[in-house]
Amino acid sequence: MLKKARKRKENNIFANVPKIMDILLPDILKENKDYVYLGYNKYSRHFVLTIFPEQTWIRLVR
């Protein structure tokens, strides 16, 4: 007897790979006055200088 050839279903191994933008962008992005909330326990604070000062000091607050 001859066996019928079965058609194999091709699996795309790249179907479930996340795209680069999915990796880089956070799930949540909420902007407030002095910080940006990026998701669960992830905060970011930005500092912007409009002019370049002659002298700069950094004060650490503990």
mmCIF file of the N, C-alpha and C atoms, coordinates in Angstrom:
data_MODEL
# 
_entry.id   MODEL 
# 
loop_
_atom_site.group_PDB 
_atom_site.id 
_atom_site.type_symbol 
_atom_site.label_atom_id 
_atom_site.label_alt_id 
_atom_site.label_comp_id 
_atom_site.label_asym_id 
_atom_site.label_entity_id 
_atom_site.label_seq_id 
_atom_site.pdbx_PDB_ins_code 
_atom_site.Cartn_x 
_atom_site.Cartn_y 
_atom_site.Cartn_z 
_atom_site.occupancy 
_atom_site.B_iso_or_equiv 
_atom_site.pdbx_formal_charge 
_atom_site.auth_seq_id 
_atom_site.auth_comp_id 
_atom_site.auth_asym_id 
_atom_site.auth_atom_id 
_atom_site.pdbx_PDB_model_num 
ATOM 1   N N  . MET A 1 1  ? 0.828  -1.181 0.000  1.00 0.00 ? 1  MET A N  1 
ATOM 2   C CA . MET A 1 1  ? 0.000  0.000  0.000  1.00 0.00 ? 1  MET A CA 1 
ATOM 3   C C  . MET A 1 1  ? 0.873  1.244  0.000  1.00 0.00 ? 1  MET A C  1 
ATOM 4   N N  . LEU A 1 2  ? 0.401  2.225  -0.669 1.00 0.00 ? 2  LEU A N  1 
ATOM 5   C CA . LEU A 1 2  ? 1.093  3.502  -0.684 1.00 0.00 ? 2  LEU A CA 1 
ATOM 6   C C  . LEU A 1 2  ? 0.478  4.422  0.360  1.00 0.00 ? 2  LEU A C  1 
ATOM 7   N N  . LYS A 1 3  ? 1.337  5.063  1.111  1.00 0.00 ? 3  LYS A N  1 
ATOM 8   C CA . LYS A 1 3  ? 0.846  5.995  2.121  1.00 0.00 ? 3  LYS A CA 1 
ATOM 9   C C  . LYS A 1 3  ? 0.716  7.366  1.496  1.00 0.00 ? 3  LYS A C  1 
ATOM 10  N N  . LYS A 1 4  ? -0.313 8.059  1.910  1.00 0.00 ? 4  LYS A N  1 
ATOM 11  C CA . LYS A 1 4  ? -0.506 9.427  1.429  1.00 0.00 ? 4  LYS A CA 1 
ATOM 12  C C  . LYS A 1 4  ? 0.493  10.350 2.108  1.00 0.00 ? 4  LYS A C  1 
ATOM 13  N N  . ALA A 1 5  ? 1.010  11.254 1.338  1.00 0.00 ? 5  ALA A N  1 
ATOM 14  C CA . ALA A 1 5  ? 1.945  12.240 1.906  1.00 0.00 ? 5  ALA A CA 1 
ATOM 15  C C  . ALA A 1 5  ? 1.151  13.273 2.698  1.00 0.00 ? 5  ALA A C  1 
ATOM 16  N N  . ARG A 1 6  ? 1.546  13.459 3.942  1.00 0.00 ? 6  ARG A N  1 
ATOM 17  C CA . ARG A 1 6  ? 0.865  14.449 4.783  1.00 0.00 ? 6  ARG A CA 1 
ATOM 18  C C  . ARG A 1 6  ? 1.461  15.822 4.524  1.00 0.00 ? 6  ARG A C  1 
ATOM 19  N N  . LYS A 1 7  ? 0.596  16.789 4.518  1.00 0.00 ? 7  LYS A N  1 
ATOM 20  C CA . LYS A 1 7  ? 1.066  18.157 4.392  1.00 0.00 ? 7  LYS A CA 1 
ATOM 21  C C  . LYS A 1 7  ? 1.470  18.644 5.774  1.00 0.00 ? 7  LYS A C  1 
ATOM 22  N N  . ARG A 1 8  ? 2.674  19.127 5.864  1.00 0.00 ? 8  ARG A N  1 
ATOM 23  C CA . ARG A 1 8  ? 3.150  19.649 7.141  1.00 0.00 ? 8  ARG A CA 1 
ATOM 24  C C  . ARG A 1 8  ? 2.836  21.132 7.216  1.00 0.00 ? 8  ARG A C  1 
ATOM 25  N N  . LYS A 1 9  ? 2.391  21.505 8.372  1.00 0.00 ? 9  LYS A N  1 
ATOM 26  C CA . LYS A 1 9  ? 2.122  22.912 8.612  1.00 0.00 ? 9  LYS A CA 1 
ATOM 27  C C  . LYS A 1 9  ? 3.438  23.607 8.929  1.00 0.00 ? 9  LYS A C  1 
ATOM 28  N N  . GLU A 1 10 ? 3.746  24.644 8.185  1.00 0.00 ? 10 GLU A N  1 
ATOM 29  C CA . GLU A 1 10 ? 4.991  25.369 8.416  1.00 0.00 ? 10 GLU A CA 1 
ATOM 30  C C  . GLU A 1 10 ? 4.826  26.304 9.603  1.00 0.00 ? 10 GLU A C  1 
ATOM 31  N N  . ASN A 1 11 ? 5.765  26.242 10.511 1.00 0.00 ? 11 ASN A N  1 
ATOM 32  C CA . ASN A 1 11 ? 5.753  27.118 11.673 1.00 0.00 ? 11 ASN A CA 1 
ATOM 33  C C  . ASN A 1 11 ? 6.712  28.268 11.433 1.00 0.00 ? 11 ASN A C  1 
ATOM 34  N N  . ASN A 1 12 ? 6.203  29.464 11.599 1.00 0.00 ? 12 ASN A N  1 
ATOM 35  C CA . ASN A 1 12 ? 7.038  30.647 11.459 1.00 0.00 ? 12 ASN A CA 1 
ATOM 36  C C  . ASN A 1 12 ? 7.672  30.922 12.817 1.00 0.00 ? 12 ASN A C  1 
ATOM 37  N N  . ILE A 1 13 ? 8.990  30.721 12.917 1.00 0.00 ? 13 ILE A N  1 
ATOM 38  C CA . ILE A 1 13 ? 9.660  30.906 14.203 1.00 0.00 ? 13 ILE A CA 1 
ATOM 39  C C  . ILE A 1 13 ? 9.777  32.378 14.586 1.00 0.00 ? 13 ILE A C  1 
ATOM 40  N N  . PHE A 1 14 ? 9.553  33.286 13.655 1.00 0.00 ? 14 PHE A N  1 
ATOM 41  C CA . PHE A 1 14 ? 9.652  34.713 13.933 1.00 0.00 ? 14 PHE A CA 1 
ATOM 42  C C  . PHE A 1 14 ? 8.296  35.355 14.222 1.00 0.00 ? 14 PHE A C  1 
ATOM 43  N N  . ALA A 1 15 ? 7.242  34.577 14.328 1.00 0.00 ? 15 ALA A N  1 
ATOM 44  C CA . ALA A 1 15 ? 5.901  35.130 14.527 1.00 0.00 ? 15 ALA A CA 1 
ATOM 45  C C  . ALA A 1 15 ? 5.742  35.780 15.900 1.00 0.00 ? 15 ALA A C  1 
ATOM 46  N N  . ASN A 1 16 ? 6.350  35.211 16.926 1.00 0.00 ? 16 ASN A N  1 
ATOM 47  C CA . ASN A 1 16 ? 6.169  35.712 18.291 1.00 0.00 ? 16 ASN A CA 1 
ATOM 48  C C  . ASN A 1 16 ? 7.345  36.551 18.789 1.00 0.00 ? 16 ASN A C  1 
ATOM 49  N N  . VAL A 1 17 ? 8.223  36.948 17.918 1.00 0.00 ? 17 VAL A N  1 
ATOM 50  C CA . VAL A 1 17 ? 9.352  37.786 18.307 1.00 0.00 ? 17 VAL A CA 1 
ATOM 51  C C  . VAL A 1 17 ? 8.869  39.231 18.392 1.00 0.00 ? 17 VAL A C  1 
ATOM 52  N N  . PRO A 1 18 ? 9.102  39.898 19.539 1.00 0.00 ? 18 PRO A N  1 
ATOM 53  C CA . PRO A 1 18 ? 8.634  41.288 19.657 1.00 0.00 ? 18 PRO A CA 1 
ATOM 54  C C  . PRO A 1 18 ? 9.429  42.222 18.748 1.00 0.00 ? 18 PRO A C  1 
ATOM 55  N N  . LYS A 1 19 ? 8.755  43.229 18.274 1.00 0.00 ? 19 LYS A N  1 
ATOM 56  C CA . LYS A 1 19 ? 9.405  44.231 17.434 1.00 0.00 ? 19 LYS A CA 1 
ATOM 57  C C  . LYS A 1 19 ? 10.240 45.159 18.317 1.00 0.00 ? 19 LYS A C  1 
ATOM 58  N N  . ILE A 1 20 ? 11.164 45.872 17.721 1.00 0.00 ? 20 ILE A N  1 
ATOM 59  C CA . ILE A 1 20 ? 12.077 46.733 18.467 1.00 0.00 ? 20 ILE A CA 1 
ATOM 60  C C  . ILE A 1 20 ? 11.334 47.841 19.207 1.00 0.00 ? 20 ILE A C  1 
ATOM 61  N N  . MET A 1 21 ? 10.269 48.377 18.626 1.00 0.00 ? 21 MET A N  1 
ATOM 62  C CA . MET A 1 21 ? 9.505  49.433 19.292 1.00 0.00 ? 21 MET A CA 1 
ATOM 63  C C  . MET A 1 21 ? 8.744  48.890 20.498 1.00 0.00 ? 21 MET A C  1 
ATOM 64  N N  . ASP A 1 22 ? 8.333  47.633 20.462 1.00 0.00 ? 22 ASP A N  1 
ATOM 65  C CA . ASP A 1 22 ? 7.672  47.029 21.620 1.00 0.00 ? 22 ASP A CA 1 
ATOM 66  C C  . ASP A 1 22 ? 8.633  46.870 22.792 1.00 0.00 ? 22 ASP A C  1 
ATOM 67  N N  . ILE A 1 23 ? 9.897  46.664 22.495 1.00 0.00 ? 23 ILE A N  1 
ATOM 68  C CA . ILE A 1 23 ? 10.893 46.506 23.549 1.00 0.00 ? 23 ILE A CA 1 
ATOM 69  C C  . ILE A 1 23 ? 11.271 47.864 24.143 1.00 0.00 ? 23 ILE A C  1 
ATOM 70  N N  . LEU A 1 24 ? 11.424 48.867 23.297 1.00 0.00 ? 24 LEU A N  1 
ATOM 71  C CA . LEU A 1 24 ? 11.895 50.167 23.757 1.00 0.00 ? 24 LEU A CA 1 
ATOM 72  C C  . LEU A 1 24 ? 10.828 51.013 24.441 1.00 0.00 ? 24 LEU A C  1 
ATOM 73  N N  . LEU A 1 25 ? 9.591  50.935 23.984 1.00 0.00 ? 25 LEU A N  1 
ATOM 74  C CA . LEU A 1 25 ? 8.534  51.771 24.537 1.00 0.00 ? 25 LEU A CA 1 
ATOM 75  C C  . LEU A 1 25 ? 7.946  51.143 25.800 1.00 0.00 ? 25 LEU A C  1 
ATOM 76  N N  . PRO A 1 26 ? 7.691  51.946 26.820 1.00 0.00 ? 26 PRO A N  1 
ATOM 77  C CA . PRO A 1 26 ? 7.083  51.401 28.040 1.00 0.00 ? 26 PRO A CA 1 
ATOM 78  C C  . PRO A 1 26 ? 5.595  51.123 27.835 1.00 0.00 ? 26 PRO A C  1 
ATOM 79  N N  . ASP A 1 27 ? 5.030  50.310 28.737 1.00 0.00 ? 27 ASP A N  1 
ATOM 80  C CA . ASP A 1 27 ? 3.608  50.001 28.664 1.00 0.00 ? 27 ASP A CA 1 
ATOM 81  C C  . ASP A 1 27 ? 2.757  51.215 29.018 1.00 0.00 ? 27 ASP A C  1 
ATOM 82  N N  . ILE A 1 28 ? 3.213  52.000 29.971 1.00 0.00 ? 28 ILE A N  1 
ATOM 83  C CA . ILE A 1 28 ? 2.486  53.183 30.434 1.00 0.00 ? 28 ILE A CA 1 
ATOM 84  C C  . ILE A 1 28 ? 3.426  54.378 30.342 1.00 0.00 ? 28 ILE A C  1 
ATOM 85  N N  . LEU A 1 29 ? 2.907  55.497 29.909 1.00 0.00 ? 29 LEU A N  1 
ATOM 86  C CA . LEU A 1 29 ? 3.690  56.728 29.882 1.00 0.00 ? 29 LEU A CA 1 
ATOM 87  C C  . LEU A 1 29 ? 2.790  57.852 30.352 1.00 0.00 ? 29 LEU A C  1 
ATOM 88  N N  . LYS A 1 30 ? 3.090  58.376 31.552 1.00 0.00 ? 30 LYS A N  1 
ATOM 89  C CA . LYS A 1 30 ? 2.289  59.433 32.136 1.00 0.00 ? 30 LYS A CA 1 
ATOM 90  C C  . LYS A 1 30 ? 3.215  60.576 32.536 1.00 0.00 ? 30 LYS A C  1 
ATOM 91  N N  . GLU A 1 31 ? 2.994  61.744 31.956 1.00 0.00 ? 31 GLU A N  1 
ATOM 92  C CA . GLU A 1 31 ? 3.835  62.898 32.233 1.00 0.00 ? 31 GLU A CA 1 
ATOM 93  C C  . GLU A 1 31 ? 3.219  63.751 33.330 1.00 0.00 ? 31 GLU A C  1 
ATOM 94  N N  . ASN A 1 32 ? 4.019  64.097 34.315 1.00 0.00 ? 32 ASN A N  1 
ATOM 95  C CA . ASN A 1 32 ? 3.630  65.028 35.367 1.00 0.00 ? 32 ASN A CA 1 
ATOM 96  C C  . ASN A 1 32 ? 4.544  66.240 35.306 1.00 0.00 ? 32 ASN A C  1 
ATOM 97  N N  . LYS A 1 33 ? 4.351  67.173 36.213 1.00 0.00 ? 33 LYS A N  1 
ATOM 98  C CA . LYS A 1 33 ? 5.112  68.417 36.179 1.00 0.00 ? 33 LYS A CA 1 
ATOM 99  C C  . LYS A 1 33 ? 6.613  68.195 36.357 1.00 0.00 ? 33 LYS A C  1 
ATOM 100 N N  . ASP A 1 34 ? 7.002  67.325 37.289 1.00 0.00 ? 34 ASP A N  1 
ATOM 101 C CA . ASP A 1 34 ? 8.417  67.170 37.580 1.00 0.00 ? 34 ASP A CA 1 
ATOM 102 C C  . ASP A 1 34 ? 8.969  65.762 37.365 1.00 0.00 ? 34 ASP A C  1 
ATOM 103 N N  . TYR A 1 35 ? 8.180  64.835 36.855 1.00 0.00 ? 35 TYR A N  1 
ATOM 104 C CA . TYR A 1 35 ? 8.681  63.497 36.566 1.00 0.00 ? 35 TYR A CA 1 
ATOM 105 C C  . TYR A 1 35 ? 7.803  62.827 35.506 1.00 0.00 ? 35 TYR A C  1 
ATOM 106 N N  . VAL A 1 36 ? 8.306  61.711 34.995 1.00 0.00 ? 36 VAL A N  1 
ATOM 107 C CA . VAL A 1 36 ? 7.579  60.903 34.010 1.00 0.00 ? 36 VAL A CA 1 
ATOM 108 C C  . VAL A 1 36 ? 7.423  59.511 34.600 1.00 0.00 ? 36 VAL A C  1 
ATOM 109 N N  . TYR A 1 37 ? 6.204  58.997 34.612 1.00 0.00 ? 37 TYR A N  1 
ATOM 110 C CA . TYR A 1 37 ? 5.910  57.652 35.122 1.00 0.00 ? 37 TYR A CA 1 
ATOM 111 C C  . TYR A 1 37 ? 5.933  56.688 33.940 1.00 0.00 ? 37 TYR A C  1 
ATOM 112 N N  . LEU A 1 38 ? 6.774  55.642 34.022 1.00 0.00 ? 38 LEU A N  1 
ATOM 113 C CA . LEU A 1 38 ? 6.961  54.719 32.911 1.00 0.00 ? 38 LEU A CA 1 
ATOM 114 C C  . LEU A 1 38 ? 6.383  53.331 33.165 1.00 0.00 ? 38 LEU A C  1 
ATOM 115 N N  . GLY A 1 39 ? 5.640  53.154 34.216 1.00 0.00 ? 39 GLY A N  1 
ATOM 116 C CA . GLY A 1 39 ? 5.073  51.852 34.515 1.00 0.00 ? 39 GLY A CA 1 
ATOM 117 C C  . GLY A 1 39 ? 5.315  51.501 35.969 1.00 0.00 ? 39 GLY A C  1 
ATOM 118 N N  . TYR A 1 40 ? 5.157  50.260 36.301 1.00 0.00 ? 40 TYR A N  1 
ATOM 119 C CA . TYR A 1 40 ? 5.256  49.781 37.677 1.00 0.00 ? 40 TYR A CA 1 
ATOM 120 C C  . TYR A 1 40 ? 6.624  50.108 38.269 1.00 0.00 ? 40 TYR A C  1 
ATOM 121 N N  . ASN A 1 41 ? 6.656  51.002 39.255 1.00 0.00 ? 41 ASN A N  1 
ATOM 122 C CA . ASN A 1 41 ? 7.865  51.426 39.974 1.00 0.00 ? 41 ASN A CA 1 
ATOM 123 C C  . ASN A 1 41 ? 8.975  51.932 39.065 1.00 0.00 ? 41 ASN A C  1 
ATOM 124 N N  . LYS A 1 42 ? 8.628  52.537 37.951 1.00 0.00 ? 42 LYS A N  1 
ATOM 125 C CA . LYS A 1 42 ? 9.634  53.099 37.043 1.00 0.00 ? 42 LYS A CA 1 
ATOM 126 C C  . LYS A 1 42 ? 9.322  54.576 36.838 1.00 0.00 ? 42 LYS A C  1 
ATOM 127 N N  . TYR A 1 43 ? 10.204 55.414 37.341 1.00 0.00 ? 43 TYR A N  1 
ATOM 128 C CA . TYR A 1 43 ? 10.056 56.852 37.217 1.00 0.00 ? 43 TYR A CA 1 
ATOM 129 C C  . TYR A 1 43 ? 11.294 57.418 36.541 1.00 0.00 ? 43 TYR A C  1 
ATOM 130 N N  . SER A 1 44 ? 11.109 58.526 35.876 1.00 0.00 ? 44 SER A N  1 
ATOM 131 C CA . SER A 1 44 ? 12.228 59.201 35.237 1.00 0.00 ? 44 SER A CA 1 
ATOM 132 C C  . SER A 1 44 ? 12.086 60.696 35.478 1.00 0.00 ? 44 SER A C  1 
ATOM 133 N N  . ARG A 1 45 ? 13.208 61.349 35.731 1.00 0.00 ? 45 ARG A N  1 
ATOM 134 C CA . ARG A 1 45 ? 13.205 62.791 35.934 1.00 0.00 ? 45 ARG A CA 1 
ATOM 135 C C  . ARG A 1 45 ? 14.168 63.406 34.930 1.00 0.00 ? 45 ARG A C  1 
ATOM 136 N N  . HIS A 1 46 ? 13.750 64.501 34.321 1.00 0.00 ? 46 HIS A N  1 
ATOM 137 C CA . HIS A 1 46 ? 14.551 65.147 33.284 1.00 0.00 ? 46 HIS A CA 1 
ATOM 138 C C  . HIS A 1 46 ? 14.927 66.549 33.729 1.00 0.00 ? 46 HIS A C  1 
ATOM 139 N N  . PHE A 1 47 ? 16.132 66.923 33.407 1.00 0.00 ? 47 PHE A N  1 
ATOM 140 C CA . PHE A 1 47 ? 16.610 68.273 33.676 1.00 0.00 ? 47 PHE A CA 1 
ATOM 141 C C  . PHE A 1 47 ? 16.996 68.908 32.344 1.00 0.00 ? 47 PHE A C  1 
ATOM 142 N N  . VAL A 1 48 ? 16.570 70.134 32.161 1.00 0.00 ? 48 VAL A N  1 
ATOM 143 C CA . VAL A 1 48 ? 16.827 70.828 30.904 1.00 0.00 ? 48 VAL A CA 1 
ATOM 144 C C  . VAL A 1 48 ? 17.500 72.159 31.202 1.00 0.00 ? 48 VAL A C  1 
ATOM 145 N N  . LEU A 1 49 ? 18.556 72.470 30.466 1.00 0.00 ? 49 LEU A N  1 
ATOM 146 C CA . LEU A 1 49 ? 19.223 73.757 30.567 1.00 0.00 ? 49 LEU A CA 1 
ATOM 147 C C  . LEU A 1 49 ? 18.887 74.571 29.326 1.00 0.00 ? 49 LEU A C  1 
ATOM 148 N N  . THR A 1 50 ? 18.400 75.771 29.550 1.00 0.00 ? 50 THR A N  1 
ATOM 149 C CA . THR A 1 50 ? 18.096 76.621 28.393 1.00 0.00 ? 50 THR A CA 1 
ATOM 150 C C  . THR A 1 50 ? 19.295 77.464 27.994 1.00 0.00 ? 50 THR A C  1 
ATOM 151 N N  . ILE A 1 51 ? 20.169 77.753 28.959 1.00 0.00 ? 51 ILE A N  1 
ATOM 152 C CA . ILE A 1 51 ? 21.430 78.437 28.670 1.00 0.00 ? 51 ILE A CA 1 
ATOM 153 C C  . ILE A 1 51 ? 22.534 77.676 29.382 1.00 0.00 ? 51 ILE A C  1 
ATOM 154 N N  . PHE A 1 52 ? 23.727 77.795 28.896 1.00 0.00 ? 52 PHE A N  1 
ATOM 155 C CA . PHE A 1 52 ? 24.856 77.115 29.511 1.00 0.00 ? 52 PHE A CA 1 
ATOM 156 C C  . PHE A 1 52 ? 25.492 78.030 30.551 1.00 0.00 ? 52 PHE A C  1 
ATOM 157 N N  . PRO A 1 53 ? 25.435 77.667 31.838 1.00 0.00 ? 53 PRO A N  1 
ATOM 158 C CA . PRO A 1 53 ? 25.998 78.543 32.879 1.00 0.00 ? 53 PRO A CA 1 
ATOM 159 C C  . PRO A 1 53 ? 27.525 78.464 32.909 1.00 0.00 ? 53 PRO A C  1 
ATOM 160 N N  . GLU A 1 54 ? 28.141 79.486 33.471 1.00 0.00 ? 54 GLU A N  1 
ATOM 161 C CA . GLU A 1 54 ? 29.591 79.493 33.604 1.00 0.00 ? 54 GLU A CA 1 
ATOM 162 C C  . GLU A 1 54 ? 30.048 78.512 34.683 1.00 0.00 ? 54 GLU A C  1 
ATOM 163 N N  . GLN A 1 55 ? 29.273 78.407 35.763 1.00 0.00 ? 55 GLN A N  1 
ATOM 164 C CA . GLN A 1 55 ? 29.609 77.479 36.836 1.00 0.00 ? 55 GLN A CA 1 
ATOM 165 C C  . GLN A 1 55 ? 28.368 76.666 37.182 1.00 0.00 ? 55 GLN A C  1 
ATOM 166 N N  . THR A 1 56 ? 28.609 75.409 37.544 1.00 0.00 ? 56 THR A N  1 
ATOM 167 C CA . THR A 1 56 ? 27.497 74.522 37.877 1.00 0.00 ? 56 THR A CA 1 
ATOM 168 C C  . THR A 1 56 ? 27.850 73.738 39.128 1.00 0.00 ? 56 THR A C  1 
ATOM 169 N N  . TRP A 1 57 ? 26.901 73.587 40.049 1.00 0.00 ? 57 TRP A N  1 
ATOM 170 C CA . TRP A 1 57 ? 27.077 72.809 41.255 1.00 0.00 ? 57 TRP A CA 1 
ATOM 171 C C  . TRP A 1 57 ? 25.978 71.760 41.317 1.00 0.00 ? 57 TRP A C  1 
ATOM 172 N N  . ILE A 1 58 ? 26.345 70.628 41.835 1.00 0.00 ? 58 ILE A N  1 
ATOM 173 C CA . ILE A 1 58 ? 25.376 69.549 42.044 1.00 0.00 ? 58 ILE A CA 1 
ATOM 174 C C  . ILE A 1 58 ? 25.298 69.295 43.539 1.00 0.00 ? 58 ILE A C  1 
ATOM 175 N N  . ARG A 1 59 ? 24.082 69.356 44.071 1.00 0.00 ? 59 ARG A N  1 
ATOM 176 C CA . ARG A 1 59 ? 23.871 69.120 45.492 1.00 0.00 ? 59 ARG A CA 1 
ATOM 177 C C  . ARG A 1 59 ? 23.094 67.832 45.653 1.00 0.00 ? 59 ARG A C  1 
ATOM 178 N N  . LEU A 1 60 ? 23.670 66.898 46.373 1.00 0.00 ? 60 LEU A N  1 
ATOM 179 C CA . LEU A 1 60 ? 23.009 65.627 46.613 1.00 0.00 ? 60 LEU A CA 1 
ATOM 180 C C  . LEU A 1 60 ? 22.171 65.718 47.871 1.00 0.00 ? 60 LEU A C  1 
ATOM 181 N N  . VAL A 1 61 ? 20.928 65.326 47.782 1.00 0.00 ? 61 VAL A N  1 
ATOM 182 C CA . VAL A 1 61 ? 20.012 65.353 48.924 1.00 0.00 ? 61 VAL A CA 1 
ATOM 183 C C  . VAL A 1 61 ? 19.830 63.926 49.401 1.00 0.00 ? 61 VAL A C  1 
ATOM 184 N N  . ARG A 1 62 ? 20.112 63.684 50.660 1.00 0.00 ? 62 ARG A N  1 
ATOM 185 C CA . ARG A 1 62 ? 19.972 62.317 51.204 1.00 0.00 ? 62 ARG A CA 1 
ATOM 186 C C  . ARG A 1 62 ? 18.856 62.243 52.177 1.00 0.00 ? 62 ARG A C  1 
# 
